[in-house]
Amino acid sequence: MATPFIAGLTVATAALAGRYGIQAWQAFKARPPTARMRKFYEGGFQPKMTRREAALILGVRESTPADKVREAHRKVMVANHPDAGGSHYLASKINEAKDIMLGKTKNSGSAF
């Protein structure tokens, strides 16, 4: 008498576990994709570059020392240099960001 009862209980437990697994899998597939990389600055450039925007372009904090700014500038320029297929416009903005972070101000701003 106990054997059919245990068999039935086992089948019911397996069915509930399977139902829960299917629901969990569907919820997992339905969730929105999350970015696995850090979020980048969205939006265009401001008419006159600020120190905050310059820090965002170089990927450093506003209070970063000069040597770290130069190192960040070099890394960003290697990836965006016009001789390596990058944009002249982006290169000028990266150079402008470095100048602002180092305190070298230019009256004309960007070449573009």
Contacts in CASP RR format, 6 or more apart in sequence:
PFRMAT RR
TARGET T0000
AUTHOR 0000-0000-0000
METHOD contacts of the structure
MODEL  1
MATPFIAGLTVATAALAGRYGIQAWQAFKARPPTARMRKFYEGGFQPKMT
RREAALILGVRESTPADKVREAHRKVMVANHPDAGGSHYLASKINEAKDI
MLGKTKNSGSAF
41 56 0 8 1.000
41 57 0 8 1.000
45 53 0 8 1.000
45 93 0 8 1.000
46 53 0 8 1.000
48 109 0 8 1.000
49 93 0 8 1.000
49 96 0 8 1.000
49 97 0 8 1.000
49 100 0 8 1.000
49 109 0 8 1.000
49 110 0 8 1.000
50 100 0 8 1.000
51 62 0 8 1.000
51 100 0 8 1.000
51 101 0 8 1.000
52 62 0 8 1.000
53 97 0 8 1.000
54 96 0 8 1.000
54 97 0 8 1.000
54 98 0 8 1.000
54 100 0 8 1.000
54 101 0 8 1.000
55 61 0 8 1.000
55 62 0 8 1.000
55 64 0 8 1.000
55 97 0 8 1.000
55 101 0 8 1.000
57 76 0 8 1.000
57 93 0 8 1.000
57 94 0 8 1.000
57 97 0 8 1.000
58 69 0 8 1.000
58 72 0 8 1.000
58 73 0 8 1.000
58 76 0 8 1.000
58 94 0 8 1.000
58 97 0 8 1.000
58 98 0 8 1.000
58 101 0 8 1.000
59 72 0 8 1.000
59 76 0 8 1.000
60 68 0 8 1.000
60 69 0 8 1.000
60 72 0 8 1.000
60 101 0 8 1.000
64 72 0 8 1.000
64 101 0 8 1.000
66 101 0 8 1.000
66 102 0 8 1.000
69 98 0 8 1.000
69 101 0 8 1.000
69 102 0 8 1.000
70 98 0 8 1.000
70 102 0 8 1.000
73 94 0 8 1.000
73 95 0 8 1.000
73 97 0 8 1.000
73 98 0 8 1.000
76 94 0 8 1.000
77 91 0 8 1.000
77 94 0 8 1.000
77 95 0 8 1.000
78 84 0 8 1.000
80 86 0 8 1.000
80 87 0 8 1.000
80 90 0 8 1.000
80 91 0 8 1.000
80 94 0 8 1.000
81 91 0 8 1.000
82 88 0 8 1.000
82 91 0 8 1.000
88 112 0 8 1.000
89 110 0 8 1.000
89 112 0 8 1.000
92 110 0 8 1.000
92 111 0 8 1.000
92 112 0 8 1.000
93 110 0 8 1.000
96 106 0 8 1.000
96 109 0 8 1.000
96 110 0 8 1.000
99 105 0 8 1.000
99 106 0 8 1.000
END
